[in-house]
Amino acid sequence: MINEKLAKIWYGGDYNPEQWDQSAWDEDVRMFKLAGIDVATLNVFSWSLNQPDEHTYNFEWLDQTIDRLYQNGIYTCLATSTGAHPAWMASKYPDVLRVDFQGRKRKFGARHNSCPNSPTYRKYSERIAAKLAERYQDHPAVLVWHVSNEYGGYCYCDHCAEGFREWLRERYGTLEKVNISWNTRFWGHTFYDWSEIVPPNELSEEQPGDVSFFQGISLDYRRFMSDSLLDCYKLEYDAIKQHDKNTPITTNLMGTFLDLDYFKWAKHLDVVSWDNYPRIDTPVSFTAMTHDLMRGLRSGQPFMLMEQTPSQQNWQAYNSLKRPGVMRLWSYQAIARGADTVMFFQLRRSVGATEKYHGAVIEHVGHERTRVFKETAELGKELSELSDQLLDARVNAKVAIVYDWENRWAINLSSGPSAALDYVTEVHKYYDAFYQANIQVDMISVEEDLSNYDAVIAPVLYMVKQGYAKKLEEFVKNGGTFVTTFFSGIVNENDLVTLGGYPGELRNMLGIWSEEIDALNPDSKNQIVIKGQHANLTGEYECNLLFDLIHSEGAEVVAEYGDDFYQGMPVVTRNKFGKGNSWYIASSPDQAFLEGFVSELCSEKDIKPNVKAGTGIETSERVKNGKPYLFVMNHNDIKSEFDLEEKVREDLLTGETKSGKVLIGAKGVMILGYEQVGDL
């Protein structure tokens, strides 16, 4: 449970009363009560209001707001306000301003605009966090601390350059090791003094679009920037903990956001929180995968859905409305996959500036008769009735998919083999195949214990970090099934090629040698021709993008290429290794192959789906005190069917008993409690 002060699924969102005059506040509270809102996120961008100059602090407005809400049964998620520094700070202390990728010094404006290595920013952000914690440490309304907001963005200023050199000293110890790790004798880049190292931007080693002439320095700079921003978060975290040791602390993450290594960040969050903003055409399986990734950041612990829109967004190319029922459906999707909160940006629409057309619980019209408000209130009522039944329930999965930010950075920075290779897309292809089969999946880091899983899939494991190959070998030797793909096992954590033949340290376990890698236009297809008898893989399938030319070194050839000069060479292999098996898929296969492959793998490992259901039915199961709660969600626009077979379960939302073949309405949701004993 995030905080036992409020033992239910929290329902609320970002609230900015400072943008309104007092006449609106009472009406806000009235409508919050109608909607079932019980948590308001306050003070996210109020630094300039809290601190109008270097020496003055003003929290009276915040006192009044927290107290007024609490007196009406509404708790506070209290932000530290450091997501955007005040104008006076930028004017008086220009070191707080970032230098961009092109080497230009920013002026005051926008947000995410502070240099993470600015002494000024670090001093004042830590100070205001401490003052807030000292003031509100014992306030009964405060449920959770929200540090800054949506960290991201890199800086290339002189402070960052010096900070990068210090970071390198700590990581490598000597310049000699830096030169070796970056292979600096290429293009005559050898460094003889630390001061010679400069940040890799458009003035030095990089071009727009993740084009780097020296991947080692670019990869390390991404690590350094992620760590620098994390250090800023930790300064505020520690400042709060000096006064308030009990209230949990978080900051809102952004799913598969590229800039930050969230697995590293999550170690310093008391609870993971994230902001979910899919487009109208985002595959629902991608959103599900991202929820699972956020849950996986802290080894399956429940997380906070900190932001979603109740209706539409304002910053996409086409800001579509959420269709009737979709807000509720997507909210339950988050809960099904581990969320213990449902929160929105924003509770009342802003009257001006860039987010005035971003959706809100209270629209510009200002009354409760809107479609959006009615849907919000209906969901609030349901969540209130669910009470604490689902809080802290866990998701149990026998399949894990490996996701690694540093691996993604390295693939993006790689000087080939294909501009069309996208790590997240390839990971999602495998996730989607399990999703469509209603097989529960955990998204895990390379540090995760593998012993609880029957199968581990690591698509495009380009970077194999020190010790990870041994960890995978032990997993397979002990009976696990491991799956990886083309362009895997190529480099170490410094992006230096592992010599001796691809896939490097994975070669012995996989029982193959990859001699060459062909890259063709994604429209160019080859065939995966299945060899021998397999229960769920027959005939031919298509593949594209990259084509590893592999030789078996003991692995069973499951399929061969059907075309080009490598026709007849292996494209899918399976190698017996100890008590388990390791698979290699040497190209990017079509969906039909992946469906058959998932069926083959799950059949071998006796992994069962949550239910039997057709396309558009999503399921996820959370377990609490040994009791399972099965979420069934219909993303279709028509009634659809799923099959519980002989199981008898009660729908927590309606109280109805379900068994056998069950119809679920369009955009419908069921939460089926643990199996009942006895006949209907």
C-alpha atoms as one frame of an Amber mdcrd trajectory, in Angstrom:
protein
   0.000   0.000   0.000   1.423   3.372  -1.012   0.144   5.139   2.112  -2.350
   3.614   4.522  -3.854   7.055   5.222  -6.008   6.414   2.134  -6.688   2.679
   1.823  -8.286   2.615  -1.630  -7.350   3.159  -5.237  -6.478   6.851  -5.292
  -8.464   8.956  -7.727  -7.488  12.485  -8.665  -4.894  14.441 -10.555  -3.010
  17.689 -11.119  -4.737  20.752  -9.684  -3.560  24.326 -10.166  -5.793  26.605
  -8.055  -3.107  29.291  -8.168  -4.114  29.838 -11.819  -7.642  30.791 -10.719
  -9.201  33.308  -8.395 -10.928  32.379  -5.171 -14.404  32.341  -6.708 -13.589
  29.078  -8.530 -12.222  27.180  -5.555 -15.466  26.265  -3.817 -16.968  25.147
  -7.116 -13.916  22.975  -7.737 -14.388  21.221  -4.406 -18.095  20.668  -5.094
 -17.338  19.048  -8.442 -14.432  17.018  -7.079 -16.818  15.491  -4.562 -19.311
  14.687  -7.323 -16.557  12.964  -9.301 -15.172  10.991  -6.360 -11.840  12.828
  -6.529  -9.881  12.184  -3.338  -6.289  13.169  -4.235  -5.021  16.424  -5.756
  -1.471  16.895  -7.002  -0.422  20.409  -5.963   2.526  22.758  -6.443   3.992
  21.159  -9.580   5.017  24.428 -11.275   4.747  26.954  -8.443   8.400  27.688
  -7.693   8.121  31.324  -8.772   5.025  31.737  -6.596   6.654  30.037  -3.616
   9.903  31.966  -3.956   9.488  35.402  -5.572  13.129  36.289  -4.950  16.322
  34.799  -3.620  15.511  35.269   0.055  11.707  35.252   0.283   9.480  32.189
   0.618   5.690  32.283   0.536   3.740  29.107   1.325   0.589  30.654   2.778
  -1.406  30.026  -0.394  -0.318  26.385  -0.305  -1.255  26.068   3.384  -4.744
  27.323   2.603  -5.161  25.055  -0.412  -4.028  21.871   1.343  -6.197  22.646
   4.360  -9.264  23.544   2.300  -9.057  20.322   0.299  -8.380  18.161   3.343
 -11.371  19.596   5.174 -13.421  18.326   2.233 -11.937  14.823   2.222  -9.336
  15.427  -0.492  -5.719  14.464   0.170  -2.563  15.919  -1.383   0.193  14.583
  -3.590   2.684  17.365  -2.861   5.144  18.352  -5.578   8.351  20.252  -4.881
   7.732  22.776  -7.722  11.239  22.432  -9.194  10.217  21.420 -12.722  10.784
  24.995 -13.932  13.024  27.572 -12.291  11.853  31.174 -11.669  12.713  33.990
 -14.059  14.668  35.873 -11.383  16.977  32.883 -11.008  17.768  32.755 -14.727
  18.398  36.499 -14.774  20.648  36.625 -11.726  22.378  33.237 -12.146  22.692
  32.363 -15.852  24.563  29.143 -15.007  21.104  27.673 -14.357  20.319  27.885
 -18.099  21.019  24.924 -20.337  23.215  24.830 -23.415  21.457  22.889 -26.179
  22.693  20.226 -28.614  23.729  22.908 -31.096  25.816  24.677 -28.427  23.406
  27.587 -27.892  22.833  29.077 -24.446  19.126  29.131 -23.626  17.181  32.116
 -22.357  14.506  31.855 -19.687  11.364  30.085 -20.852   9.486  26.827 -21.278
  10.214  24.103 -18.690  12.759  21.304 -18.288  15.016  24.298 -18.705  17.520
  23.882 -15.845  21.066  22.608 -16.193  21.306  19.517 -13.955  24.915  20.363
 -13.078  24.270  24.021 -12.301  25.386  24.793  -8.719  22.583  27.359  -8.557
  19.856  24.942  -9.571  21.107  22.260  -7.213  21.348  24.667  -4.270  17.925
  26.243  -4.603  16.038  23.080  -5.609  17.425  21.246  -2.592  16.615  24.216
  -0.358  12.976  24.569  -1.406  12.412  20.812  -1.081  13.764  20.994   2.470
  11.574  23.970   3.354   8.466  22.237   2.025   9.284  19.033   3.913   9.942
  20.917   7.127   6.619  22.714   6.797   4.391  19.795   5.776   6.127  16.778
   7.333   3.306  16.164   9.808   0.363  17.348   7.745  -2.268  14.578   7.690
  -3.309  15.450   4.128   0.047  14.696   2.490   0.056  11.171   1.031   3.133
  11.235  -1.202   5.907  13.615  -2.276   6.249  14.362  -5.990   9.778  15.601
  -6.810  10.023  17.979  -9.789   8.142  16.793 -12.894   8.912  14.573 -15.892
  12.695  14.811 -15.756  14.380  14.850 -19.143  16.551  16.742 -21.606  20.323
  17.021 -21.802  22.678  19.956 -21.324  26.105  20.587 -22.890  27.404  23.565
 -20.890  30.795  23.993 -19.218  29.440  22.785 -15.872  28.262  19.611 -17.588
  31.607  19.216 -19.342  33.461  19.335 -16.041  30.902  17.110 -14.412  31.305
  14.600 -17.246  35.079  14.493 -16.738  34.606  13.851 -13.018  32.049  11.137
 -13.791  34.579   9.513 -16.134  37.291   9.633 -13.459  34.987   7.780 -11.093
  33.957   5.231 -13.721  37.344   4.482 -15.298  39.968   5.793 -12.902  42.537
   6.711 -15.547  42.623   8.340 -18.963  44.334   5.216 -20.274  41.238   3.172
 -19.468  39.014   5.817 -21.083  41.089   5.674 -24.267  40.905   1.885 -24.337
  37.168   1.793 -23.612  36.411   4.338 -26.342  38.952   2.942 -28.842  40.266
   6.481 -29.289  43.174   5.506 -31.525  40.559   5.396 -34.260  40.643   8.764
 -36.090  43.465   9.938 -33.842  41.266  10.753 -30.846  43.652   9.793 -28.042
  43.269  12.015 -24.960  46.300  13.053 -22.880  44.527  15.372 -20.443  41.057
  15.224 -18.923  40.350  18.787 -20.056  40.536  17.640 -23.692  37.273  15.695
 -23.330  34.213  17.726 -24.337  30.513  16.808 -24.411  29.442  15.059 -27.625
  27.032  17.402 -29.375  26.709  18.913 -32.843  29.883  20.939 -32.253  31.953
  17.813 -31.598  31.099  14.113 -32.039  27.409  13.932 -32.910  24.904  14.947
 -35.531  21.110  15.118 -35.116  19.307  11.793 -35.083  21.651   9.839 -32.790
  24.464   9.916 -35.366  27.750   9.570 -33.486  31.301   9.313 -34.774  32.443
   7.848 -31.442  29.785   5.659 -29.863  31.775   5.174 -26.660  31.765   8.839
 -25.658  28.152   9.304 -26.798  26.975   6.265 -24.842  28.790   7.420 -21.712
  27.378  10.929 -22.037  23.859   9.498 -22.015  24.726   7.535 -18.890  26.203
  10.673 -17.354  23.182  12.840 -18.170  20.783  10.242 -16.801  22.899  10.117
 -13.636  23.125  13.934 -13.424  19.371  14.337 -13.505  19.054  11.467 -11.030
  21.467  13.292  -8.715  19.142  16.314  -8.811  16.237  14.094  -7.829  18.288
  12.481  -5.044  19.232  15.897  -3.619  15.566  16.714  -3.179  14.760  13.192
  -1.988  17.405  13.404   0.747  16.303  16.911   1.724  12.737  15.678   2.216
  13.825  12.600   4.154  15.722  14.741   6.637  12.349  16.032   7.843   9.843
  13.401   6.713  11.103   9.833   6.939   7.717   8.134   6.495   5.889   9.648
   3.533   6.815   7.931   0.237   8.598   9.929  -2.460   8.319   9.598  -6.238
   8.747  11.471  -9.496   6.668  10.908 -12.598   8.350   8.838 -15.306   7.297
   8.640 -18.943   7.176   4.999 -20.016   9.724   4.180 -22.714  11.149   7.729
 -22.631  14.580   7.584 -24.238  16.736   9.948 -22.176  16.812   8.259 -18.748
  17.685   4.772 -17.531  14.542   4.166 -15.510  15.724   0.867 -14.051  18.537
   2.790 -12.380  16.182   5.577 -11.324  13.612   3.210  -9.825  16.040   2.115
  -7.128  15.652   5.596  -5.627  11.867   5.887  -5.883   9.756   4.708  -2.959
   6.991   4.049  -5.474   7.155   4.225  -9.264   4.788   6.670 -10.937   4.315
   7.440 -14.609   2.337   9.503 -17.125   0.376   7.596 -19.790  -0.496   9.440
 -22.999  -1.168   7.066 -25.894  -2.445   8.345 -29.231  -5.755   7.173 -30.625
  -3.831   4.780 -32.886  -1.304   3.533 -30.306  -1.692  -0.258 -30.118  -3.350
  -1.148 -26.827  -0.715  -3.851 -26.431   1.981  -1.155 -26.471   0.254   0.658
 -23.607  -0.060  -2.657 -21.768   3.642  -3.311 -22.318   4.536   0.089 -20.911
   2.425  -0.498 -17.805   4.210  -3.824 -17.374   7.547  -2.066 -17.829   6.702
   0.458 -15.118   5.665  -2.392 -12.817   8.912  -4.176 -13.642  11.084  -1.224
 -12.618  10.764  -2.320  -8.990  10.407  -6.080  -9.457   6.641  -6.184  -9.674
   5.656  -3.655  -7.012   2.423  -1.726  -7.693   2.876   1.683  -9.269   1.068
   4.998  -9.556  -0.678   6.143 -12.711   0.218   9.783 -12.052  -1.193  11.335
 -15.214  -3.515  10.504 -18.069  -5.998  12.699 -19.872  -9.715  12.248 -19.247
 -10.444  13.317 -22.823  -7.841  14.644 -25.254  -4.258  15.840 -25.370  -2.938
  19.075 -26.790   0.581  18.325 -27.992   0.112  15.566 -30.553  -0.297  16.158
 -34.271  -3.936  15.025 -34.095  -5.479  15.436 -30.664  -8.344  12.985 -30.824
 -11.019  12.670 -28.192 -11.161   9.541 -26.109 -14.250   7.759 -27.369 -17.048
   6.986 -24.890 -15.928   4.294 -22.469 -12.252   4.478 -23.420 -11.124   6.570
 -20.438 -12.681   4.016 -18.080 -11.309   1.098 -20.091  -7.764   2.459 -20.169
  -7.923   3.329 -16.480  -8.762  -0.263 -15.648  -6.013  -1.436 -17.993  -3.558
   0.412 -15.752  -5.052  -1.115 -12.602  -5.053  -4.569 -14.181  -1.323  -4.317
 -14.782  -0.343  -3.037 -11.358  -1.519   0.543 -10.803  -2.939   1.437  -7.394
  -3.923   4.952  -8.487  -5.837   6.562 -11.351  -4.936  10.218 -11.725  -5.383
  12.820 -14.434  -3.746  15.812 -15.932  -5.642  17.976 -15.309  -8.529  18.489
 -12.886  -9.537  21.899 -14.304  -8.606  23.148 -17.788  -6.174  26.038 -17.849
  -7.533  29.305 -19.202  -4.375  30.188 -21.141  -0.961  29.076 -22.438   0.083
  25.831 -24.047  -2.116  23.397 -22.099  -5.415  25.274 -22.277  -6.728  22.719
 -24.770  -5.457  19.696 -22.858  -8.415  17.745 -21.486  -9.613  18.020 -17.900
 -12.190  16.681 -15.514 -13.712  20.188 -15.333 -13.912  21.638 -18.838 -13.957
  25.312 -19.798 -17.754  25.347 -19.612 -17.353  24.837 -15.870 -20.263  22.524
 -15.024 -20.859  18.807 -14.427 -23.115  18.153 -17.435 -20.298  17.268 -19.860
 -19.761  13.771 -21.215 -16.243  13.728 -19.793 -17.305  14.718 -16.291 -20.107
  12.160 -16.228 -17.714   9.358 -17.248 -15.200  10.532 -14.673 -17.798  10.535
 -11.916 -18.996   7.040 -12.850 -15.445   5.700 -12.639 -14.897   7.499  -9.322
 -17.964   5.772  -7.883 -16.734   2.343  -9.024 -13.266   2.857  -7.590 -14.751
   3.931  -4.277 -16.832   0.756  -4.134 -13.808  -1.433  -4.917 -12.207  -0.006
  -1.758  -8.981  -1.803  -0.794  -9.731  -5.181  -2.405  -7.030  -4.809  -5.074
  -4.466  -2.675  -3.262  -0.960  -4.128  -3.348  -2.084  -7.124  -5.412   0.727
  -8.535  -7.548   0.993  -9.871 -11.094   2.510 -13.340 -11.452   4.128 -14.184
 -14.788   6.144 -17.126 -16.052   7.427 -15.250 -19.109   9.789 -12.267 -18.971
  10.967  -9.897 -21.692  14.271  -8.098 -21.143  14.337  -4.332 -21.663  17.523
  -2.296 -21.283  17.935   1.460 -21.802  21.705   1.302 -22.320  21.231  -1.391
 -24.953  18.690   0.881 -26.653  21.085   3.847 -26.597  23.853   1.714 -28.097
  21.601   0.409 -30.891  20.462   3.946 -31.726  24.062   5.172 -31.824  25.353
   2.244 -33.851  26.762   3.240 -37.235  24.640   0.642 -38.999  23.461  -1.794
 -40.069  19.971  -0.322 -40.668  18.339   3.040 -40.030  15.024   1.186 -39.733
  16.087  -0.893 -36.734  14.130   0.312 -33.721  14.710  -1.489 -30.423  11.353
  -0.620 -28.859   9.485  -1.782 -31.967  11.229  -5.156 -31.928  10.603  -5.619
 -28.201   6.944  -4.746 -28.690   6.555  -7.293 -31.505   7.424 -10.111 -29.115
   5.379  -8.618 -26.285   2.369  -8.275 -28.588   2.520 -11.955 -29.532   2.188
 -12.968 -25.871  -0.432 -10.261 -25.299  -2.610 -11.582 -28.130  -2.330 -15.073
 -26.628  -3.408 -13.757 -23.181  -0.106 -14.846 -21.662   1.064 -12.715 -18.726
   4.502 -11.110 -19.187   6.929  -9.277 -16.910   9.220  -6.619 -18.352  12.569
  -6.949 -16.597  16.074  -5.515 -16.451  19.306  -7.415 -16.964  19.743  -7.320
 -13.184  16.509  -9.200 -12.449  16.577 -12.672 -10.894  15.531 -15.158 -13.590
  14.770 -18.136 -11.376  11.029 -17.406 -11.180  10.557 -17.570 -14.953  10.109
 -20.466 -17.353  10.997 -18.412 -20.435  13.045 -15.243 -20.966  13.013 -13.322
 -24.261  15.667 -10.696 -25.036  15.014  -9.184 -28.485  18.016  -7.509 -30.132
  20.358  -7.999 -27.172  23.076  -6.045 -28.975  24.939  -5.161 -25.777  25.855
  -7.999 -23.415  27.002  -6.529 -20.132  29.656  -8.078 -17.952  28.416 -11.266
 -16.313  25.077 -11.376 -18.123  25.997 -14.207 -20.490  26.918 -16.373 -17.481
  23.604 -15.497 -15.839  21.705 -16.561 -18.953  23.705 -19.773 -19.226  22.817
 -20.715 -15.652  19.155 -19.995 -16.352  19.117 -22.275 -19.400  21.239 -25.000
 -17.772  18.686 -25.153 -14.975  15.837 -25.784 -17.410  14.809 -22.342 -18.628
  14.052 -21.366 -22.211  15.931 -18.344 -23.568  15.093 -16.552 -26.816  17.105
 -13.881 -28.571  17.252 -12.471 -32.071  19.347 -11.003 -34.847  21.953  -8.348
 -33.940  22.536  -9.816 -30.490  25.729 -10.495 -28.581  27.686  -8.003 -30.679
  29.293  -5.609 -28.164  30.142  -5.176 -24.495  28.934  -2.327 -22.260  31.509
   0.048 -23.829  30.181  -0.679 -27.335  33.369  -2.539 -28.241  32.820  -5.579
 -30.445  33.272  -8.950 -28.764  35.801 -10.635 -31.010  35.765 -14.273 -32.042
  32.509 -14.276 -33.972  28.937 -13.164 -33.417  26.923 -13.569 -31.194  29.933
 -13.154 -28.944  29.516 -14.449 -25.405  26.150 -15.988 -26.333  27.643 -18.174
 -29.054  28.261 -21.289 -26.973  24.807 -21.287 -25.369  23.035 -20.659 -28.684
  25.103 -23.174 -30.645  25.487 -20.928 -33.688  27.915 -18.627 -35.463  26.641
 -15.534 -37.273  29.046 -14.823 -40.125  27.449 -11.750 -41.726  24.449  -9.438
 -41.274  22.481  -8.326 -44.317  20.403  -5.132 -44.123  17.765  -4.441 -46.766
  14.996  -1.932 -47.236  12.195  -2.934 -44.830   9.949  -3.511 -47.857  12.248
  -6.335 -48.984  11.053  -9.679 -47.648  12.564 -13.108 -47.250  10.924 -16.319
 -46.122  11.164 -18.398 -42.966  10.738 -21.972 -44.196   9.970 -24.403 -41.369
  11.877 -27.689 -41.388  10.639 -30.879 -39.767   7.520 -31.391 -37.664   6.415
 -28.754 -35.155   3.007 -28.547 -33.543   2.531 -24.806 -33.988   5.003 -23.827
 -36.726   4.331 -25.028 -40.252   4.918 -23.848 -43.799   6.410 -20.463 -44.632
   6.411 -17.034 -43.000   7.863 -13.665 -43.980  10.762 -11.787 -42.416  12.511
  -8.491 -43.144  14.829  -5.729 -41.890  18.001  -7.627 -40.913  19.138 -11.089
 -41.930  21.877 -12.825 -39.970  23.742 -15.400 -42.014  24.263 -18.096 -39.407
  25.833 -21.530 -39.205  24.756 -24.198 -36.766  27.402 -25.245 -34.263  25.232
 -27.938 -32.726  21.881 -26.145 -32.718  18.840 -27.736 -34.325  17.811 -25.892
 -37.499  14.106 -25.191 -37.082  13.770 -22.993 -40.199  15.803 -21.850 -43.184
  15.786 -18.772 -45.401  13.736 -19.216 -48.569  15.369 -16.642 -50.826  18.470
 -14.665 -51.815  22.014 -16.029 -51.896  21.586 -17.333 -48.346  18.606 -19.486
 -49.287  18.819 -22.700 -47.269  20.865 -21.169 -44.450  19.396 -21.332 -40.918
  17.074 -18.512 -39.821  15.565 -20.110 -36.685  17.542 -22.429 -34.418  17.037
 -24.168 -31.083  19.942 -25.407 -29.006  19.766 -27.867 -26.130  21.927 -26.487
 -23.328  21.907 -28.268 -20.001  18.293 -28.913 -19.038  16.937 -26.044 -21.134
  16.811 -24.620 -24.639  18.027 -21.442 -26.285  16.450 -20.083 -29.465  17.898
 -17.724 -32.061  15.675 -15.909 -34.570  17.966 -14.430 -37.190  15.563 -11.965
 -38.819  12.530  -9.858 -37.903   9.559 -12.207 -38.416   5.958 -11.450 -39.274
   3.104 -11.662 -36.800   1.953 -15.074 -38.026   5.326 -16.594 -37.181   5.375
 -14.993 -33.753   1.891 -16.286 -32.974   2.985 -19.806 -33.863   6.283 -19.410
 -32.059   4.610 -18.247 -28.829   2.231 -21.202 -29.033   5.186 -23.545 -29.564
   7.135 -22.107 -26.653   4.170 -22.035 -24.256   3.213 -25.572 -25.181   6.735
 -26.793 -24.409   6.739 -25.031 -21.033   3.067 -25.717 -20.202   2.330 -21.996
 -19.857  -1.416 -21.414 -19.943  -3.335 -18.310 -21.089  -5.498 -16.435 -18.608
  -8.594 -17.264 -20.671  -9.515 -18.294 -24.190 -10.552 -15.156 -26.052 -10.586
 -13.601 -29.485  -8.925 -10.511 -30.870  -9.449  -7.330 -28.899  -9.947  -9.016
 -25.524  -7.201  -8.139 -23.053  -6.680  -9.980 -19.782  -4.427  -9.516 -16.796
  -4.482 -11.159 -13.393  -3.470  -9.673 -10.063  -3.138 -11.844  -6.959  -3.629
 -10.773  -3.343  -3.332 -13.072  -0.330  -3.397 -16.042  -2.678  -6.637 -14.911
  -4.332  -6.597 -14.092  -8.063  -8.490 -11.196  -9.615  -8.869 -11.561 -13.365
  -9.372  -8.373 -15.386 -11.095  -8.850 -18.738 -11.199  -5.786 -20.996 -12.876
  -5.532 -24.374 -11.160  -3.047 -26.684 -13.576  -3.855 -29.496 -16.483  -1.651
 -30.590 -18.867  -4.620 -30.386 -19.778  -7.213 -27.804 -17.191  -9.967 -27.667
 -16.839 -13.399 -26.105 -14.335 -15.110 -23.865 -14.381 -18.551 -22.293 -13.947
 -19.197 -18.560 -14.658 -22.899 -19.163 -15.598 -24.559 -15.865 -14.400 -21.696
 -13.670 -17.032 -19.819 -11.683 -16.224 -16.229 -10.797 -18.006 -13.140  -9.508
 -17.636  -9.787 -11.244 -16.562  -7.279  -8.594 -18.099  -4.411 -10.579 -21.619
  -5.852 -10.897 -21.841  -8.716  -8.412 -22.889 -11.076 -11.219 -21.569 -14.641
 -11.382 -19.825 -15.702 -14.586 -18.869 -19.091 -16.001 -18.352 -20.787 -19.361
 -18.655 -18.571 -22.423 -19.190 -14.966 -21.375 -20.228 -11.936 -23.413 -18.611
  -8.623 -22.535 -19.917  -5.333 -23.870 -18.095  -2.991 -26.229 -15.318  -1.187
 -24.308 -16.456  -3.229 -21.322 -14.530  -4.244 -18.208 -14.974  -7.158 -15.814
 -12.989  -7.857 -12.669 -13.553 -11.506 -11.851 -12.811 -12.511  -8.294 -11.269
 -15.769  -7.187 -12.922 -19.011  -8.244 -16.136 -19.921  -6.413 -16.774 -23.401
  -5.045 -19.908 -25.257  -6.052 -22.279 -25.278  -8.999 -24.122 -22.333 -10.433
